[in-house]
Amino acid sequence: MDGMTLVGIGDVRAAAARIRDVAHRTPLVRSETLSRLAGCDLHLKLESFQRTGSFKFRGALNRMALLTDDERRRGVITVSAGNHAQALACAAARANVKCVVVMPEAAVRSKVDATRGYGAEVVLHGDVKQIFAKCHEIARERGLLFVHAFDEPAILAGAGTTGLEIMEDLPDVDVVVAGVGGGGLSGGVSVAVRALRPAARVIGVEPEGAPKMHRSFAEGHAVKLDRIDTIADGLAAPFAGELTFAHLRAHAEGVVLVTDAEIIAAMRLLLERCKLLAEPAGAAATAALLASKIPDVRGKRVVAILSGGNVDLQRLSTLLS
């Protein structure tokens, strides 16, 4: 990672200007109940209200805006368990660009249907470890441009606009907590938050069953996982990004782990008390605060990013039963 060029606040501001007229500016809301339970002044950044139901639309939209004419003619391809798939499909359709998405065979059916509904061709193949090889095979055969779900600068900068909005709405924030899949959201947000408020802390959250970034911090390099076991499909990337790890190592305090049971408890509380529907990945940041996994937050101004709300209703009833 030595010599790697990191995304800066200028890149995040430029992304914000590109996507402003299309992406939603999502609400930042304070919860009295969650503040009391977590022992801090807790605010929720509602990226579940973003177009396509997650923060992923920001990065996808920014990436499509930066395509060359040749890349637009060729079309794009990606791999995703669901949220990036929907986001890129929607952003590509708006740009009139062909889009192919390779998704694991066990992908949430509602996310598969939504991706197709936005106009993308969906290829179902294997599991999260096998889809990358299939994706690159199709890309070579058809001449498509691969767009990474998290580990490229335009995606990071787009995700970072979430942090820019947080800083505009709560400039004296003390702690920002975000779920970590591959690290795009937490990495991008850390750029904006630390640039505008150096004293603020940014902390990532991963499921115990997919601790790739937590292990990366411990081992000093981006790691790959041999096994993944979590209900949070949006946080189940099989590896940490080289670029995203570099950003988190530069700007974030670290990554904490939560159990699936703690994620489910947070989902239930968000729905019952706040009337907010969060998918498992979207509830992870809140789960970490409610389970007292984040140190030194008592009395502090804290933002938990509710990163997405794309959960299959049948699966939701099973999770919350």
C-alpha positions as CSV (number, residue, x, y, z in Angstrom):
1,M,0.0,0.0,0.0
2,D,3.0,2.2,0.1
3,G,2.7,5.1,-2.3
4,M,-1.1,4.5,-2.8
5,T,-2.9,7.6,-3.6
6,L,-5.8,8.2,-1.2
7,V,-9.1,10.0,-1.9
8,G,-9.2,13.5,-0.5
9,I,-11.9,15.9,0.6
10,G,-11.6,17.6,-2.8
11,D,-12.6,14.3,-4.5
12,V,-15.6,13.9,-2.1
13,R,-16.7,17.5,-2.8
14,A,-16.4,16.9,-6.5
15,A,-18.5,13.8,-6.2
16,A,-21.1,15.6,-4.3
17,A,-21.4,18.2,-7.1
18,R,-21.8,15.5,-9.7
19,I,-24.5,13.5,-7.9
20,R,-26.4,16.4,-6.2
21,D,-29.2,16.7,-8.7
22,V,-30.0,12.9,-8.7
23,A,-29.0,11.3,-5.4
24,H,-31.2,12.2,-2.3
25,R,-29.8,14.2,0.5
26,T,-30.8,11.8,3.3
27,P,-32.1,12.8,6.7
28,L,-30.0,12.9,9.9
29,V,-32.4,12.2,12.8
30,R,-32.0,12.0,16.6
31,S,-33.5,9.2,18.6
32,E,-34.3,9.9,22.2
33,T,-34.9,6.2,22.9
34,L,-31.7,5.0,21.3
35,S,-29.7,7.9,22.9
36,R,-30.9,6.7,26.3
37,L,-30.2,3.1,25.6
38,A,-26.7,3.7,24.1
39,G,-25.7,6.4,26.7
40,C,-24.9,9.0,24.1
41,D,-26.5,11.7,22.0
42,L,-27.3,9.3,19.1
43,H,-28.3,10.4,15.6
44,L,-29.1,8.1,12.7
45,K,-28.0,8.9,9.1
46,L,-30.8,7.3,7.1
47,E,-29.2,6.0,3.9
48,S,-32.0,3.5,3.7
49,F,-33.9,6.5,2.3
50,Q,-31.4,6.8,-0.6
51,R,-32.4,5.9,-4.1
52,T,-32.2,2.1,-4.6
53,G,-32.4,1.8,-0.8
54,S,-28.8,2.2,0.3
55,F,-25.8,4.4,0.2
56,K,-24.4,2.5,-2.7
57,F,-26.2,4.7,-5.2
58,R,-23.8,7.6,-4.4
59,G,-20.7,5.8,-5.5
60,A,-22.3,4.1,-8.5
61,L,-23.7,7.4,-9.8
62,N,-20.3,9.1,-9.3
63,R,-18.6,6.3,-11.2
64,M,-21.0,6.5,-14.1
65,A,-20.5,10.2,-14.4
66,L,-16.7,9.6,-14.9
67,L,-17.0,7.0,-17.7
68,T,-15.2,7.9,-21.0
69,D,-17.1,7.7,-24.2
70,D,-15.4,4.4,-25.0
71,E,-16.4,2.9,-21.6
72,R,-20.0,4.0,-22.1
73,R,-20.1,2.2,-25.4
74,R,-18.6,-1.0,-23.9
75,G,-20.8,-1.2,-20.9
76,V,-20.1,-2.2,-17.3
77,I,-20.1,-5.3,-15.2
78,T,-19.8,-5.9,-11.4
79,V,-20.3,-8.4,-8.7
80,S,-22.6,-7.8,-5.7
81,A,-24.7,-9.6,-3.1
82,G,-27.4,-6.9,-3.8
83,N,-27.1,-3.3,-2.9
84,H,-24.2,-2.4,-5.2
85,A,-26.0,-4.4,-7.9
86,Q,-29.1,-2.3,-7.6
87,A,-27.2,0.9,-7.4
88,L,-25.1,0.3,-10.5
89,A,-28.0,-1.0,-12.5
90,C,-30.0,2.1,-11.7
91,A,-27.1,4.5,-12.3
92,A,-26.1,2.8,-15.5
93,A,-29.7,2.9,-16.8
94,R,-29.8,6.6,-16.2
95,A,-26.6,7.0,-18.2
96,N,-27.9,4.7,-20.9
97,V,-25.1,2.3,-20.3
98,K,-25.4,-1.5,-20.6
99,C,-24.9,-3.2,-17.2
100,V,-24.3,-6.8,-16.2
101,V,-24.2,-8.0,-12.6
102,V,-22.9,-11.3,-11.3
103,M,-24.6,-12.3,-8.1
104,P,-24.3,-15.3,-5.9
105,E,-26.9,-18.0,-6.4
106,A,-28.1,-17.5,-2.8
107,A,-28.6,-13.7,-3.2
108,V,-31.7,-12.3,-1.6
109,R,-34.4,-12.8,-4.2
110,S,-35.9,-9.3,-3.8
111,K,-32.5,-7.8,-4.5
112,V,-32.1,-9.9,-7.6
113,D,-35.5,-8.9,-8.8
114,A,-34.9,-5.2,-8.1
115,T,-31.6,-5.3,-10.0
116,R,-33.3,-6.8,-13.0
117,G,-36.1,-4.3,-12.6
118,Y,-33.5,-1.4,-13.0
119,G,-32.5,-2.9,-16.3
120,A,-29.4,-4.9,-15.6
121,E,-28.6,-8.4,-16.9
122,V,-28.2,-10.6,-13.8
123,V,-26.0,-13.7,-13.9
124,L,-26.4,-16.0,-10.9
125,H,-23.3,-18.0,-10.1
126,G,-21.8,-19.8,-7.1
127,D,-21.1,-18.1,-3.9
128,V,-19.4,-14.8,-2.9
129,K,-16.0,-16.3,-3.4
130,Q,-16.7,-17.7,-6.9
131,I,-18.5,-14.7,-8.5
132,F,-15.4,-12.6,-9.0
133,A,-13.8,-15.2,-11.4
134,K,-17.1,-15.5,-13.3
135,C,-17.4,-11.7,-13.5
136,H,-13.9,-11.3,-14.9
137,E,-14.5,-14.1,-17.4
138,I,-17.6,-12.4,-18.8
139,A,-15.8,-9.0,-18.8
140,R,-13.1,-10.4,-21.0
141,E,-15.5,-12.2,-23.3
142,R,-17.7,-9.1,-23.9
143,G,-15.2,-6.3,-23.4
144,L,-17.1,-4.8,-20.4
145,L,-15.6,-2.5,-17.9
146,F,-15.4,-3.9,-14.4
147,V,-16.7,-1.5,-11.7
148,H,-15.6,-2.6,-8.2
149,A,-18.3,-2.5,-5.5
150,F,-15.9,-0.7,-3.0
151,D,-12.2,-0.7,-3.9
152,E,-11.9,2.1,-6.4
153,P,-11.5,5.9,-5.9
154,A,-14.8,7.1,-7.5
155,I,-16.8,4.6,-5.4
156,L,-15.1,5.7,-2.2
157,A,-15.5,9.4,-3.1
158,G,-19.2,8.9,-3.8
159,A,-19.7,7.0,-0.5
160,G,-17.8,9.8,1.2
161,T,-20.6,12.3,0.3
162,T,-22.6,10.6,3.1
163,G,-19.9,11.9,5.5
164,L,-20.0,15.3,3.9
165,E,-23.7,15.6,4.7
166,I,-23.2,14.4,8.3
167,M,-20.6,17.2,8.8
168,E,-22.9,19.8,7.3
169,D,-25.8,18.7,9.5
170,L,-23.9,18.0,12.7
171,P,-20.5,19.8,12.5
172,D,-19.7,19.1,16.2
173,V,-20.1,15.3,15.9
174,D,-17.7,13.4,18.1
175,V,-18.0,9.8,16.8
176,V,-19.3,8.4,13.5
177,V,-20.0,4.6,13.3
178,A,-20.4,2.7,10.0
179,G,-20.8,-0.9,8.9
180,V,-17.9,-2.4,7.0
181,G,-18.5,-4.7,4.1
182,G,-15.5,-4.1,1.8
183,G,-14.9,-0.7,3.4
184,G,-16.3,1.7,0.8
185,L,-18.7,3.5,3.1
186,S,-16.5,3.6,6.2
187,G,-13.4,4.5,4.1
188,G,-15.2,7.3,2.2
189,V,-16.9,8.7,5.2
190,S,-13.7,8.7,7.2
191,V,-12.1,11.0,4.5
192,A,-14.9,13.6,4.9
193,V,-15.3,13.4,8.7
194,R,-11.6,13.6,9.5
195,A,-10.9,16.4,7.0
196,L,-13.7,18.6,8.4
197,R,-13.4,17.6,12.1
198,P,-10.0,16.1,12.9
199,A,-11.0,15.5,16.5
200,A,-13.9,13.2,15.5
201,R,-13.5,9.5,15.6
202,V,-14.6,7.1,12.9
203,I,-15.2,3.5,13.8
204,G,-16.2,0.6,11.6
205,V,-18.4,-2.4,12.5
206,E,-18.3,-5.9,11.2
207,P,-20.2,-9.1,12.0
208,E,-18.2,-11.7,13.9
209,G,-18.8,-14.1,11.0
210,A,-17.1,-11.8,8.4
211,P,-14.2,-10.0,10.2
212,K,-12.0,-9.2,7.2
213,M,-11.3,-5.5,8.1
214,H,-10.9,-6.3,11.8
215,R,-8.3,-8.9,11.0
216,S,-6.7,-6.5,8.5
217,F,-6.1,-4.0,11.3
218,A,-4.7,-6.7,13.5
219,E,-2.4,-8.1,10.8
220,G,-1.4,-4.8,9.1
221,H,-2.5,-5.7,5.6
222,A,-5.8,-6.4,3.7
223,V,-6.9,-10.0,4.3
224,K,-9.1,-12.5,2.6
225,L,-11.4,-14.8,4.6
226,D,-11.6,-18.5,4.2
227,R,-15.1,-18.6,5.7
228,I,-18.1,-16.3,6.0
229,D,-21.0,-16.9,8.3
230,T,-23.4,-14.0,8.9
231,I,-27.0,-12.9,8.3
232,A,-25.6,-9.5,7.1
233,D,-25.2,-10.2,3.4
234,G,-24.3,-6.6,2.8
235,L,-21.3,-6.9,5.1
236,A,-20.2,-10.3,3.8
237,A,-17.4,-9.3,1.3
238,P,-14.9,-12.1,1.3
239,F,-11.9,-9.7,1.5
240,A,-10.9,-6.2,2.6
241,G,-10.1,-3.9,-0.2
242,E,-6.5,-2.7,-0.5
243,L,-7.6,0.8,-1.1
244,T,-10.3,0.8,1.5
245,F,-8.0,-0.6,4.2
246,A,-5.5,2.1,3.4
247,H,-8.2,4.8,3.9
248,L,-9.4,3.2,7.2
249,R,-5.9,2.8,8.5
250,A,-5.2,6.5,7.7
251,H,-8.4,7.9,9.1
252,A,-10.3,5.5,11.3
253,E,-9.8,4.4,14.8
254,G,-10.5,0.8,14.1
255,V,-13.2,-1.9,13.6
256,V,-15.3,-3.6,16.3
257,L,-17.3,-6.8,15.9
258,V,-20.9,-7.6,16.6
259,T,-22.9,-10.8,16.7
260,D,-25.8,-11.7,14.4
261,A,-28.0,-11.7,17.5
262,E,-26.9,-8.2,18.3
263,I,-27.7,-7.1,14.8
264,I,-31.2,-8.7,15.0
265,A,-31.8,-7.0,18.3
266,A,-30.9,-3.6,16.7
267,M,-33.1,-4.3,13.7
268,R,-36.1,-5.1,16.0
269,L,-35.5,-1.9,18.1
270,L,-35.2,0.3,15.0
271,L,-38.4,-1.0,13.7
272,E,-40.4,-1.1,16.9
273,R,-39.2,2.2,18.5
274,C,-38.1,4.3,15.5
275,K,-40.3,2.9,12.8
276,L,-37.2,2.4,10.6
277,L,-36.7,-0.7,8.5
278,A,-33.0,-1.7,8.4
279,E,-31.5,-4.7,6.6
280,P,-29.0,-6.5,8.8
281,A,-26.0,-4.7,7.3
282,G,-27.8,-1.4,7.8
283,A,-28.4,-2.1,11.5
284,A,-24.8,-3.1,12.4
285,A,-23.6,0.4,13.4
286,T,-26.6,0.8,15.7
287,A,-26.0,-2.7,17.1
288,A,-22.5,-1.9,18.1
289,L,-23.6,1.1,20.1
290,L,-26.5,-0.7,21.8
291,A,-24.2,-3.6,22.7
292,S,-21.6,-1.2,24.2
293,K,-19.0,-2.2,21.6
294,I,-17.8,1.4,20.9
295,P,-15.6,2.8,23.7
296,D,-15.9,6.3,25.2
297,V,-19.2,7.4,23.8
298,R,-21.0,8.4,27.0
299,G,-22.5,11.8,26.6
300,K,-20.9,12.3,23.2
301,R,-22.5,13.3,19.9
302,V,-22.6,10.1,17.9
303,V,-23.9,9.3,14.4
304,A,-24.7,5.7,13.4
305,I,-25.1,5.2,9.7
306,L,-28.2,3.2,8.8
307,S,-26.6,2.1,5.5
308,G,-29.5,0.3,3.8
309,G,-33.0,-1.0,4.1
310,N,-33.2,-3.7,1.4
311,V,-34.4,-6.7,3.2
312,D,-36.7,-9.4,1.8
313,L,-40.0,-9.3,3.7
314,Q,-40.2,-13.1,4.1
315,R,-36.6,-13.1,5.4
316,L,-37.5,-10.2,7.7
317,S,-40.3,-12.1,9.3
318,T,-38.0,-15.0,9.9
319,L,-35.2,-12.9,11.4
320,L,-37.5,-11.0,13.8
321,S,-39.7,-14.0,14.8
